[in-house]
Amino acid sequence: MAGHSKWANIKYRKEAADAKKGKLFSKLAKEITVAAREGGGDPEVNPRLRQAIEKAREANMPMDNVERAIKRGTGELPGVNYEHV
């Protein structure tokens, strides 16, 4: 913590929480991208994608991020190639 300043303390707590959330969102986006690439972008016929989207919803990941990850996986958007090992 950073001394007596209320706003400095809030800043440090928020930085830590945002870093944690960002790391989780990145991991979930990668999983969604790989699932969309391997089984298609429709969660109705792709159970792995459906499960990844459910995990993202549980983590309160914005749907814009989910849709962008699906588009990246299906090739509609350029992106980095992630493959499941």
Secondary structure, 3 states (H helix, E strand, C coil): CCCCCHHHHHHHHHHHHHHHHHHHHHHHHHHHHHHHHHHCCCCCCCHHHHHHHHHHHHCCCCHHHHHHHHHHHHCCCCCCCCCCC
